Amino acid sequence: MNIKTFSFTKWLLIFIVYFFTAIILILPIVTVFQEALANGVDGYLNALKDEDTISAFLLTIKVSAIAVPANTLFGFLAAFTVTRFNFPGKNTILTIIDSPFAVSPVISGLIFLLIFGKQGWMSDTLEQFDIQIVFNTPGLVIATMFITLPFVARELIPLMQSQGKEEEEASLLLGANFFQTLKRVILPNVKWGLLYGIILCNARAMGEFGAVSVLSGHIRGKTNTLPLQIEMLYNEYNSVGAFTAASLLVFLSFLTLFLKLLMEKNIQKK
């Protein structure tokens, strides 16, 4: 390949990257804000003040704030266990972790409905202790945790497999206990994989629709997350309200990316 051909290929690839970024990422975001501001800034602010939209926004944050840390802890423990120990059923565990990728979110929601619903397997036990999971926040958390289960684990498992365990064994042989090894060896080695796993998990949690839709019951002001609120408003031909709610999801994604940049800078300083 001569210099001219290489230069042409380089700029062609750069153009393709920018083109698809503009069409697939930037244009939809611009469209969201354009439709949200169709009635002007006052119309946008009035839509933001809608009590059901505010409730959906807060519920989305609440569900993500529970599901993401829980799956982060599970993902790290699962990755460490799978990559550091040999035990019966190891391949089965990996298959179970990957199952949310293969199962439709709607089907997973129906499964949890059969388990925790009034006619479900656990209905008698739940009624005995006056616990309501379906059509309530716990059901939304469970559905979100199931859908986002693989993200942290699947970021960490190949990373920890490639790194091996020699440094950890050396740390233990030199007299460090497990928690010292965790802090000084294990976490620093997997920090980037863990960070990106958390970001992916959080993004999926905030945007989850299928499983949450089945278990929510679409109760306004109680079980509607932002994606469900957007669908409901759009079906009512309230496009300004729907796109205003969608803009809140965009702001949440921007906040996630901003926190990612801050974390990266702090990690690099250390």
ZADO-1210 file (C-alpha; in nm, 4 decimals, padded with zeros to 6 digits):
<atoms>
<atom x="00.0000" y="00.0000" z="00.0000" code="MET" pos="1"/>
<atom x="00.1528" y="00.3300" z="-00.1110" code="ASN" pos="2"/>
<atom x="00.1298" y="00.6584" z="00.0829" code="ILE" pos="3"/>
<atom x="-00.1579" y="00.8003" z="-00.1253" code="LYS" pos="4"/>
<atom x="-00.3684" y="00.4862" z="-00.0823" code="THR" pos="5"/>
<atom x="-00.2959" y="00.4804" z="00.2895" code="PHE" pos="6"/>
<atom x="-00.3907" y="00.8470" z="00.3249" code="SER" pos="7"/>
<atom x="-00.7156" y="00.7936" z="00.1324" code="PHE" pos="8"/>
<atom x="-00.8037" y="00.4909" z="00.3464" code="THR" pos="9"/>
<atom x="-00.7276" y="00.6827" z="00.6636" code="LYS" pos="10"/>
<atom x="-00.9567" y="00.9757" z="00.5798" code="TRP" pos="11"/>
<atom x="-01.2270" y="00.7433" z="00.4460" code="LEU" pos="12"/>
<atom x="-01.2346" y="00.5552" z="00.7766" code="LEU" pos="13"/>
<atom x="-01.2374" y="00.8809" z="00.9721" code="ILE" pos="14"/>
<atom x="-01.5298" y="01.0048" z="00.7618" code="PHE" pos="15"/>
<atom x="-01.7234" y="00.6807" z="00.8181" code="ILE" pos="16"/>
<atom x="-01.6712" y="00.7044" z="01.1948" code="VAL" pos="17"/>
<atom x="-01.7897" y="01.0673" z="01.2058" code="TYR" pos="18"/>
<atom x="-02.0811" y="00.9959" z="00.9730" code="PHE" pos="19"/>
<atom x="-02.2189" y="00.7078" z="01.1777" code="PHE" pos="20"/>
<atom x="-02.1567" y="00.8977" z="01.5021" code="THR" pos="21"/>
<atom x="-02.3579" y="01.1912" z="01.3697" code="ALA" pos="22"/>
<atom x="-02.6434" y="00.9800" z="01.2287" code="ILE" pos="23"/>
<atom x="-02.6781" y="00.7216" z="01.5070" code="ILE" pos="24"/>
<atom x="-02.5778" y="00.9198" z="01.8172" code="LEU" pos="25"/>
<atom x="-02.5887" y="01.2966" z="01.7700" code="ILE" pos="26"/>
<atom x="-02.8952" y="01.3294" z="01.5439" code="LEU" pos="27"/>
<atom x="-03.1305" y="01.1364" z="01.7770" code="PRO" pos="28"/>
<atom x="-03.0198" y="01.3480" z="02.0756" code="ILE" pos="29"/>
<atom x="-03.0760" y="01.6697" z="01.8798" code="VAL" pos="30"/>
<atom x="-03.4188" y="01.5413" z="01.7740" code="THR" pos="31"/>
<atom x="-03.5155" y="01.4682" z="02.1347" code="VAL" pos="32"/>
<atom x="-03.4458" y="01.8256" z="02.2450" code="PHE" pos="33"/>
<atom x="-03.5990" y="01.9728" z="01.9299" code="GLN" pos="34"/>
<atom x="-03.9279" y="01.7913" z="01.9945" code="GLU" pos="35"/>
<atom x="-03.9149" y="01.8652" z="02.3693" code="ALA" pos="36"/>
<atom x="-03.8820" y="02.2382" z="02.2932" code="LEU" pos="37"/>
<atom x="-04.1529" y="02.2361" z="02.0255" code="ALA" pos="38"/>
<atom x="-04.3738" y="02.4578" z="02.2467" code="ASN" pos="39"/>
<atom x="-04.0864" y="02.6754" z="02.3590" code="GLY" pos="40"/>
<atom x="-03.8922" y="02.6861" z="02.6822" code="VAL" pos="41"/>
<atom x="-04.2069" y="02.7511" z="02.8863" code="ASP" pos="42"/>
<atom x="-04.3727" y="02.4412" z="02.7428" code="GLY" pos="43"/>
<atom x="-04.0624" y="02.2386" z="02.8233" code="TYR" pos="44"/>
<atom x="-04.0485" y="02.3655" z="03.1816" code="LEU" pos="45"/>
<atom x="-04.4203" y="02.2989" z="03.2311" code="ASN" pos="46"/>
<atom x="-04.3726" y="01.9424" z="03.1091" code="ALA" pos="47"/>
<atom x="-04.0824" y="01.9036" z="03.3512" code="LEU" pos="48"/>
<atom x="-04.3101" y="02.0059" z="03.6382" code="LYS" pos="49"/>
<atom x="-04.5531" y="01.7220" z="03.5688" code="ASP" pos="50"/>
<atom x="-04.5844" y="01.5256" z="03.8945" code="GLU" pos="51"/>
<atom x="-04.5933" y="01.1868" z="03.7207" code="ASP" pos="52"/>
<atom x="-04.2782" y="01.2668" z="03.5233" code="THR" pos="53"/>
<atom x="-04.0976" y="01.3814" z="03.8380" code="ILE" pos="54"/>
<atom x="-04.2089" y="01.0640" z="04.0171" code="SER" pos="55"/>
<atom x="-04.0872" y="00.8501" z="03.7243" code="ALA" pos="56"/>
<atom x="-03.7535" y="01.0326" z="03.7248" code="PHE" pos="57"/>
<atom x="-03.7010" y="00.9751" z="04.0970" code="LEU" pos="58"/>
<atom x="-03.8098" y="00.6113" z="04.0707" code="LEU" pos="59"/>
<atom x="-03.5648" y="00.5496" z="03.7860" code="THR" pos="60"/>
<atom x="-03.2799" y="00.6869" z="03.9979" code="ILE" pos="61"/>
<atom x="-03.3953" y="00.4848" z="04.2994" code="LYS" pos="62"/>
<atom x="-03.4137" y="00.1553" z="04.1088" code="VAL" pos="63"/>
<atom x="-03.0732" y="00.2137" z="03.9470" code="SER" pos="64"/>
<atom x="-02.9202" y="00.3166" z="04.2816" code="ALA" pos="65"/>
<atom x="-03.0194" y="-00.0227" z="04.4247" code="ILE" pos="66"/>
<atom x="-02.9672" y="-00.2497" z="04.1246" code="ALA" pos="67"/>
<atom x="-02.6289" y="-00.1190" z="04.0057" code="VAL" pos="68"/>
<atom x="-02.4370" y="-00.1481" z="04.3375" code="PRO" pos="69"/>
<atom x="-02.5914" y="-00.4913" z="04.3984" code="ALA" pos="70"/>
<atom x="-02.4870" y="-00.6170" z="04.0550" code="ASN" pos="71"/>
<atom x="-02.1445" y="-00.4536" z="04.0912" code="THR" pos="72"/>
<atom x="-02.0821" y="-00.6494" z="04.4094" code="LEU" pos="73"/>
<atom x="-02.2191" y="-00.9687" z="04.2570" code="PHE" pos="74"/>
<atom x="-02.0243" y="-00.9200" z="03.9349" code="GLY" pos="75"/>
<atom x="-01.6939" y="-00.8721" z="04.1168" code="PHE" pos="76"/>
<atom x="-01.7502" y="-01.1698" z="04.3483" code="LEU" pos="77"/>
<atom x="-01.8635" y="-01.3893" z="04.0587" code="ALA" pos="78"/>
<atom x="-01.5656" y="-01.2915" z="03.8417" code="ALA" pos="79"/>
<atom x="-01.3197" y="-01.3495" z="04.1253" code="PHE" pos="80"/>
<atom x="-01.4732" y="-01.6857" z="04.2149" code="THR" pos="81"/>
<atom x="-01.4903" y="-01.8114" z="03.8569" code="VAL" pos="82"/>
<atom x="-01.1360" y="-01.7038" z="03.7646" code="THR" pos="83"/>
<atom x="-00.9604" y="-01.8025" z="04.0877" code="ARG" pos="84"/>
<atom x="-01.1212" y="-02.1314" z="04.1894" code="PHE" pos="85"/>
<atom x="-01.2157" y="-02.4618" z="04.0287" code="ASN" pos="86"/>
<atom x="-01.5427" y="-02.6092" z="04.1519" code="PHE" pos="87"/>
<atom x="-01.8286" y="-02.8292" z="04.0273" code="PRO" pos="88"/>
<atom x="-02.0855" y="-02.6430" z="03.8202" code="GLY" pos="89"/>
<atom x="-01.8482" y="-02.3666" z="03.7147" code="LYS" pos="90"/>
<atom x="-01.9659" y="-02.3735" z="03.3530" code="ASN" pos="91"/>
<atom x="-02.3261" y="-02.3771" z="03.4724" code="THR" pos="92"/>
<atom x="-02.2650" y="-02.0603" z="03.6719" code="ILE" pos="93"/>
<atom x="-02.1207" y="-01.8917" z="03.3621" code="LEU" pos="94"/>
<atom x="-02.4248" y="-01.9956" z="03.1600" code="THR" pos="95"/>
<atom x="-02.6606" y="-01.8577" z="03.4254" code="ILE" pos="96"/>
<atom x="-02.4716" y="-01.5271" z="03.4338" code="ILE" pos="97"/>
<atom x="-02.5079" y="-01.4988" z="03.0550" code="ASP" pos="98"/>
<atom x="-02.8763" y="-01.5988" z="03.0503" code="SER" pos="99"/>
<atom x="-03.0164" y="-01.2405" z="03.0561" code="PRO" pos="100"/>
<atom x="-02.8435" y="-01.1848" z="02.7206" code="PHE" pos="101"/>
<atom x="-03.0419" y="-01.4717" z="02.5690" code="ALA" pos="102"/>
<atom x="-03.3794" y="-01.4318" z="02.7414" code="VAL" pos="103"/>
<atom x="-03.6204" y="-01.1642" z="02.6212" code="SER" pos="104"/>
<atom x="-03.6794" y="-00.8969" z="02.8893" code="PRO" pos="105"/>
<atom x="-04.0560" y="-00.9424" z="02.8484" code="VAL" pos="106"/>
<atom x="-04.0256" y="-01.3162" z="02.9109" code="ILE" pos="107"/>
<atom x="-03.8113" y="-01.2561" z="03.2187" code="SER" pos="108"/>
<atom x="-04.0766" y="-01.0164" z="03.3473" code="GLY" pos="109"/>
<atom x="-04.3458" y="-01.2816" z="03.2950" code="LEU" pos="110"/>
<atom x="-04.1316" y="-01.5359" z="03.4814" code="ILE" pos="111"/>
<atom x="-04.1038" y="-01.3072" z="03.7838" code="PHE" pos="112"/>
<atom x="-04.4776" y="-01.2433" z="03.7587" code="LEU" pos="113"/>
<atom x="-04.5380" y="-01.6179" z="03.7841" code="LEU" pos="114"/>
<atom x="-04.3080" y="-01.6383" z="04.0851" code="ILE" pos="115"/>
<atom x="-04.4125" y="-01.3326" z="04.2846" code="PHE" pos="116"/>
<atom x="-04.7635" y="-01.2574" z="04.1538" code="GLY" pos="117"/>
<atom x="-05.0890" y="-01.3317" z="04.3351" code="LYS" pos="118"/>
<atom x="-05.1165" y="-01.6674" z="04.1620" code="GLN" pos="119"/>
<atom x="-04.7410" y="-01.7290" z="04.1780" code="GLY" pos="120"/>
<atom x="-04.5335" y="-01.9901" z="04.3529" code="TRP" pos="121"/>
<atom x="-04.4451" y="-01.7601" z="04.6422" code="MET" pos="122"/>
<atom x="-04.7781" y="-01.5824" z="04.6758" code="SER" pos="123"/>
<atom x="-04.8780" y="-01.7505" z="05.0042" code="ASP" pos="124"/>
<atom x="-04.5466" y="-01.6721" z="05.1706" code="THR" pos="125"/>
<atom x="-04.5485" y="-01.3108" z="05.0523" code="LEU" pos="126"/>
<atom x="-04.9071" y="-01.2580" z="05.1690" code="GLU" pos="127"/>
<atom x="-04.8232" y="-01.4082" z="05.5074" code="GLN" pos="128"/>
<atom x="-04.5555" y="-01.1444" z="05.5641" code="PHE" pos="129"/>
<atom x="-04.7537" y="-00.8691" z="05.3858" code="ASP" pos="130"/>
<atom x="-04.4872" y="-00.8225" z="05.1180" code="ILE" pos="131"/>
<atom x="-04.5842" y="-00.6898" z="04.7755" code="GLN" pos="132"/>
<atom x="-04.3265" y="-00.7330" z="04.5015" code="ILE" pos="133"/>
<atom x="-04.5281" y="-00.7227" z="04.1800" code="VAL" pos="134"/>
<atom x="-04.6657" y="-00.3759" z="04.0896" code="PHE" pos="135"/>
<atom x="-04.4295" y="-00.2269" z="04.3458" code="ASN" pos="136"/>
<atom x="-04.0731" y="-00.0946" z="04.3631" code="THR" pos="137"/>
<atom x="-03.9156" y="-00.4292" z="04.4733" code="PRO" pos="138"/>
<atom x="-04.0442" y="-00.5908" z="04.1534" code="GLY" pos="139"/>
<atom x="-03.8849" y="-00.3182" z="03.9420" code="LEU" pos="140"/>
<atom x="-03.5551" y="-00.3635" z="04.1267" code="VAL" pos="141"/>
<atom x="-03.5604" y="-00.7421" z="04.0814" code="ILE" pos="142"/>
<atom x="-03.6391" y="-00.7117" z="03.7097" code="ALA" pos="143"/>
<atom x="-03.3643" y="-00.4526" z="03.6604" code="THR" pos="144"/>
<atom x="-03.1115" y="-00.6594" z="03.8550" code="MET" pos="145"/>
<atom x="-03.1858" y="-00.9624" z="03.6372" code="PHE" pos="146"/>
<atom x="-03.1490" y="-00.7724" z="03.3104" code="ILE" pos="147"/>
<atom x="-02.8247" y="-00.6006" z="03.4179" code="THR" pos="148"/>
<atom x="-02.6750" y="-00.9040" z="03.5940" code="LEU" pos="149"/>
<atom x="-02.4063" y="-00.9945" z="03.3351" code="PRO" pos="150"/>
<atom x="-02.2532" y="-00.6556" z="03.2612" code="PHE" pos="151"/>
<atom x="-02.0001" y="-00.6164" z="03.5429" code="VAL" pos="152"/>
<atom x="-01.9166" y="-00.9863" z="03.5597" code="ALA" pos="153"/>
<atom x="-01.8633" y="-01.0150" z="03.1854" code="ARG" pos="154"/>
<atom x="-01.6297" y="-00.7141" z="03.1843" code="GLU" pos="155"/>
<atom x="-01.4202" y="-00.8561" z="03.4675" code="LEU" pos="156"/>
<atom x="-01.4044" y="-01.2297" z="03.3898" code="ILE" pos="157"/>
<atom x="-01.1874" y="-01.2113" z="03.0725" code="PRO" pos="158"/>
<atom x="-00.9759" y="-00.9349" z="03.2285" code="LEU" pos="159"/>
<atom x="-00.9027" y="-01.1344" z="03.5450" code="MET" pos="160"/>
<atom x="-00.8398" y="-01.4504" z="03.3429" code="GLN" pos="161"/>
<atom x="-00.5802" y="-01.2722" z="03.1276" code="SER" pos="162"/>
<atom x="-00.4044" y="-01.1201" z="03.4299" code="GLN" pos="163"/>
<atom x="-00.3626" y="-01.4485" z="03.6162" code="GLY" pos="164"/>
<atom x="-00.3210" y="-01.4730" z="03.9928" code="LYS" pos="165"/>
<atom x="00.0578" y="-01.4596" z="04.0346" code="GLU" pos="166"/>
<atom x="00.0571" y="-01.1077" z="04.1846" code="GLU" pos="167"/>
<atom x="-00.2139" y="-01.2014" z="04.4326" code="GLU" pos="168"/>
<atom x="-00.0274" y="-01.5150" z="04.5399" code="GLU" pos="169"/>
<atom x="00.2938" y="-01.3149" z="04.5800" code="ALA" pos="170"/>
<atom x="00.1119" y="-01.0608" z="04.7960" code="SER" pos="171"/>
<atom x="-00.0245" y="-01.3329" z="05.0229" code="LEU" pos="172"/>
<atom x="00.3165" y="-01.5021" z="05.0472" code="LEU" pos="173"/>
<atom x="00.4712" y="-01.1699" z="05.1534" code="LEU" pos="174"/>
<atom x="00.2345" y="-01.1548" z="05.4498" code="GLY" pos="175"/>
<atom x="-00.0541" y="-00.9415" z="05.3271" code="ALA" pos="176"/>
<atom x="-00.4005" y="-01.0530" z="05.4277" code="ASN" pos="177"/>
<atom x="-00.6843" y="-01.0899" z="05.1786" code="PHE" pos="178"/>
<atom x="-00.8269" y="-00.7399" z="05.2303" code="PHE" pos="179"/>
<atom x="-00.4831" y="-00.5797" z="05.1846" code="GLN" pos="180"/>
<atom x="-00.4355" y="-00.7828" z="04.8674" code="THR" pos="181"/>
<atom x="-00.7809" y="-00.6796" z="04.7502" code="LEU" pos="182"/>
<atom x="-00.7069" y="-00.3101" z="04.8049" code="LYS" pos="183"/>
<atom x="-00.3482" y="-00.2959" z="04.6767" code="ARG" pos="184"/>
<atom x="-00.3397" y="-00.5636" z="04.4053" code="VAL" pos="185"/>
<atom x="-00.6768" y="-00.6906" z="04.2849" code="ILE" pos="186"/>
<atom x="-00.8805" y="-00.3680" z="04.2611" code="LEU" pos="187"/>
<atom x="-00.6026" y="-00.1594" z="04.0988" code="PRO" pos="188"/>
<atom x="-00.5593" y="-00.4299" z="03.8345" code="ASN" pos="189"/>
<atom x="-00.9287" y="-00.4439" z="03.7435" code="VAL" pos="190"/>
<atom x="-01.0291" y="-00.0807" z="03.8011" code="LYS" pos="191"/>
<atom x="-01.0879" y="00.0018" z="03.4338" code="TRP" pos="192"/>
<atom x="-01.2917" y="-00.3104" z="03.3647" code="GLY" pos="193"/>
<atom x="-01.4921" y="-00.2506" z="03.6805" code="LEU" pos="194"/>
<atom x="-01.5559" y="00.1130" z="03.5847" code="LEU" pos="195"/>
<atom x="-01.6801" y="00.0293" z="03.2360" code="TYR" pos="196"/>
<atom x="-01.8903" y="-00.2572" z="03.3706" code="GLY" pos="197"/>
<atom x="-02.0602" y="-00.0184" z="03.6140" code="ILE" pos="198"/>
<atom x="-02.1235" y="00.2350" z="03.3368" code="ILE" pos="199"/>
<atom x="-02.2807" y="-00.0270" z="03.1103" code="LEU" pos="200"/>
<atom x="-02.4851" y="-00.1662" z="03.3986" code="CYS" pos="201"/>
<atom x="-02.6114" y="00.1790" z="03.4959" code="ASN" pos="202"/>
<atom x="-02.7009" y="00.2753" z="03.1395" code="ALA" pos="203"/>
<atom x="-02.8960" y="-00.0479" z="03.0926" code="ARG" pos="204"/>
<atom x="-03.0678" y="-00.0095" z="03.4295" code="ALA" pos="205"/>
<atom x="-03.1913" y="00.3441" z="03.3561" code="MET" pos="206"/>
<atom x="-03.3204" y="00.2484" z="03.0115" code="GLY" pos="207"/>
<atom x="-03.4779" y="-00.0898" z="03.0939" code="GLU" pos="208"/>
<atom x="-03.8296" y="-00.1229" z="02.9562" code="PHE" pos="209"/>
<atom x="-03.9486" y="-00.4772" z="02.8824" code="GLY" pos="210"/>
<atom x="-03.9167" y="-00.6614" z="03.2134" code="ALA" pos="211"/>
<atom x="-04.0015" y="-00.3508" z="03.4158" code="VAL" pos="212"/>
<atom x="-04.3124" y="-00.2935" z="03.2023" code="SER" pos="213"/>
<atom x="-04.4508" y="-00.6382" z="03.2876" code="VAL" pos="214"/>
<atom x="-04.3955" y="-00.6029" z="03.6619" code="LEU" pos="215"/>
<atom x="-04.4887" y="-00.2363" z="03.7009" code="SER" pos="216"/>
<atom x="-04.8586" y="-00.2420" z="03.6244" code="GLY" pos="217"/>
<atom x="-04.8120" y="00.1079" z="03.4732" code="HIS" pos="218"/>
<atom x="-04.9383" y="00.2820" z="03.7855" code="ILE" pos="219"/>
<atom x="-04.8900" y="00.6563" z="03.7396" code="ARG" pos="220"/>
<atom x="-04.6846" y="00.8195" z="04.0095" code="GLY" pos="221"/>
<atom x="-04.5953" y="00.4858" z="04.1695" code="LYS" pos="222"/>
<atom x="-04.4449" y="00.2227" z="03.9406" code="THR" pos="223"/>
<atom x="-04.3764" y="00.4105" z="03.6163" code="ASN" pos="224"/>
<atom x="-04.0060" y="00.4579" z="03.5473" code="THR" pos="225"/>
<atom x="-03.8971" y="00.7132" z="03.2882" code="LEU" pos="226"/>
<atom x="-03.9069" y="00.4715" z="02.9899" code="PRO" pos="227"/>
<atom x="-04.2600" y="00.3661" z="03.0874" code="LEU" pos="228"/>
<atom x="-04.3651" y="00.7278" z="03.1403" code="GLN" pos="229"/>
<atom x="-04.2307" y="00.8174" z="02.7953" code="ILE" pos="230"/>
<atom x="-04.4342" y="00.5384" z="02.6345" code="GLU" pos="231"/>
<atom x="-04.7508" y="00.6381" z="02.8211" code="MET" pos="232"/>
<atom x="-04.7195" y="01.0065" z="02.7289" code="LEU" pos="233"/>
<atom x="-04.6438" y="00.9246" z="02.3650" code="TYR" pos="234"/>
<atom x="-04.9457" y="00.6930" z="02.3434" code="ASN" pos="235"/>
<atom x="-05.1563" y="00.9819" z="02.4735" code="GLU" pos="236"/>
<atom x="-05.0226" y="01.1984" z="02.1862" code="TYR" pos="237"/>
<atom x="-04.8396" y="01.4217" z="02.4337" code="ASN" pos="238"/>
<atom x="-04.5220" y="01.4372" z="02.2294" code="SER" pos="239"/>
<atom x="-04.3772" y="01.7360" z="02.4144" code="VAL" pos="240"/>
<atom x="-04.4219" y="01.5606" z="02.7487" code="GLY" pos="241"/>
<atom x="-04.2794" y="01.2350" z="02.6106" code="ALA" pos="242"/>
<atom x="-03.9696" y="01.3978" z="02.4633" code="PHE" pos="243"/>
<atom x="-03.9231" y="01.6100" z="02.7750" code="THR" pos="244"/>
<atom x="-03.9153" y="01.2912" z="02.9811" code="ALA" pos="245"/>
<atom x="-03.6750" y="01.1446" z="02.7235" code="ALA" pos="246"/>
<atom x="-03.4501" y="01.4476" z="02.7668" code="SER" pos="247"/>
<atom x="-03.4201" y="01.3606" z="03.1362" code="LEU" pos="248"/>
<atom x="-03.2805" y="01.0220" z="03.0357" code="LEU" pos="249"/>
<atom x="-03.0342" y="01.2006" z="02.8087" code="VAL" pos="250"/>
<atom x="-02.9252" y="01.4230" z="03.0991" code="PHE" pos="251"/>
<atom x="-02.8800" y="01.1140" z="03.3177" code="LEU" pos="252"/>
<atom x="-02.6592" y="00.9579" z="03.0493" code="SER" pos="253"/>
<atom x="-02.4528" y="01.2782" z="03.0272" code="PHE" pos="254"/>
<atom x="-02.4164" y="01.2746" z="03.4063" code="LEU" pos="255"/>
<atom x="-02.2963" y="00.9147" z="03.3905" code="THR" pos="256"/>
<atom x="-02.0341" y="01.0048" z="03.1303" code="LEU" pos="257"/>
<atom x="-01.9246" y="01.3071" z="03.3352" code="PHE" pos="258"/>
<atom x="-01.8797" y="01.0913" z="03.6461" code="LEU" pos="259"/>
<atom x="-01.6840" y="00.8454" z="03.4327" code="LYS" pos="260"/>
<atom x="-01.4435" y="01.1209" z="03.3254" code="LEU" pos="261"/>
<atom x="-01.3985" y="01.2343" z="03.6858" code="LEU" pos="262"/>
<atom x="-01.3272" y="00.8795" z="03.8004" code="MET" pos="263"/>
<atom x="-01.0776" y="00.8276" z="03.5191" code="GLU" pos="264"/>
<atom x="-00.8904" y="01.1461" z="03.6145" code="LYS" pos="265"/>
<atom x="-00.8814" y="01.0464" z="03.9828" code="ASN" pos="266"/>
<atom x="-00.7591" y="00.6968" z="03.8962" code="ILE" pos="267"/>
<atom x="-00.4877" y="00.8344" z="03.6648" code="GLN" pos="268"/>
<atom x="-00.3661" y="01.0748" z="03.9369" code="LYS" pos="269"/>
<atom x="-00.3241" y="00.7847" z="04.1753" code="LYS" pos="270"/>
</atoms>
